[in-house]
Amino acid sequence: MTGSSREDVSEFVDQVEYLETQPWSLMFLQETFKCLEGEDFVTPAGHRIFAGVSLFRCSVVAVHRDLLHALLWFDTKLRIPLVCLQLAASRVLFHSDYLPQVGLEEALFLETVEKHEDALAKHKHEFDQQIFGGDLNVDLDSPRDEAEARLRDLFLD
């Protein structure tokens, strides 16, 4: 694993492995561990972890080992990890999103929204539906500015 703290990743994997006692198929997690380069790896129990790029704590899509046969493609080169699975007749894109707080640095927030738009546009012909989990740091029902309105349109369109 390049660009990640081995201790942070090990602790994260231990937490995922602990979930063996609970039923799950996919997990969308935010603020997990530092990941300077996007990564994907398999846990000792056979689950696959897809982590996006982040200088601080990254977003993750965790796929249960029983669903790995449905994996079509993934992209971990961006802040948001993208994972596409073939589920029945649909290609479903899953992504885990963690956005900066809009009040802290509006320019950074807008830049992040633009990168999300670009990532989804790049892959728009490679999926039929999308499902996301995230910590968006906004109220999508009542956007306060252009960036929040664009984000609402991106995720709820």
N, C-alpha and C positions, 0 to 999 in steps of 0.2 A: 504494500500500500504506500503510494507516494503522496507526500504532502499532508498526511494525517498523523495525529498523535496516536501511537500504538495503544497507549493506555486508555485514551478516550474511546477508540474503536473497540477495544477488548471489553470495556465496561458496557458499551452499547450492545455488542453481540451477546453478552451475558444476559442483558435485559430481554432481548428478543428470544433467546433460548428459554428463558423463564416462562415465556408465554406458551410453551408447549402444553401447559396445563389448561389453557383456554382455547376455544375454537376461533380460528381466524383464517382469512385467505389473503388479504392485502392489508398493509398498514401504510398510512400517510403520516410521516413524522417530521417535525420541524425542530430546529435548534438542537441538533444531536451532537455532532463532533466537527472539529475543524477539518476541512477538505479542500486543499489548494488546487487539486485537479479532480475532475469527476472520477468516480470509482464505481466498480461493481465487483462484488465478491460473494462467495458462498460461505454461510456459517457452518460450523461443525455438524449441525442437524440437517443441512442441505437446503436451507432457505437462501434465497438470493436477495442481496441488498444492493440498491442502486442509489448512489449519493451524488447530489449536484455540487457544483463548485461554490465555496464560500470561504472568505477570509476568517470568519468567526465560527459559526455553527451552521451546518448544512441541513438541507431538507433531504428526506429519504423516502423512497418507495420500497417497501419490503414485500416480497412475493413468497408465499408459502411454497414449499417444495412440491406440493400436490398440484400446483398450477403452472409449474415451469414448462410443462409440455406445450402450453398455449402461447409461450413467448414468441412474438414475431420480430420485434426489434426494440432497441432502447437507445437513448442519447443521454449521456451524463456530462456532456461538455459545457453545460450551461448552469445557471443558478438553480433551475428547476430540473430535477430528473424526470425524464419522459420514458414511460414503459408502455409498450403496446402489446396487448394480448388478443388472441383470437378466441372469442367467447360466443359459442353457437355460430350464427351467421354474421356476427359483427366484429369488426376490428375496433377494440376499445382502447383508447389512450388514457392512461392513468398518470397523473402528475401531482407532486407534492410541492406546494408553494409557500414560501416564507418571504414576505415583503417587509421592507424597512418601515418604521413608523413614519407616516406622512408628515407629521408636524416637525420632525427632526431635520430632515434635509429634503425639501420638496423636489429638488433637481435629481437627487439620487432615486427617490421614489418614482419619478417620471421616467428616468432612464431604465429602471427595472421593469416598469410596465411595458416600455417599448421593446425590451429584450424578450419579454414574455410574448408579446404580439409577434415578433419576428420568428421566435421558435415555433409557435403554433402555426404560423403561416408557412414556414419552411416544410412542415410535415402535414399540411392540410389534406393532401391527397392520400395519405397513408393511414388514415383512421376514419371511422364512421361516427363514432361517439366519443365523448370525453367525460371522465369523472376525475374530480380533483379534491384534494383535501388540503387545507392550509391555514396558515395564520396570516391573513391578508392585512391586518391592522387598519381596516376600513369598514364602513357600514355601506354595503352594496345597495341597500334600499334607498338611501338618500345621499348620493355623492355630493361632496362639498366643492369639487373643482374638476377641471378637465381630466386630470390623471385618474381620479376615482371613477369618473364617468366612463373613461376608456376601459378601465379595469372591469367595471360592471358589464360593459358590452362584450369584452373579451370572454368572460366566464359565463355569462348568463344569456348570451345570444343564441 
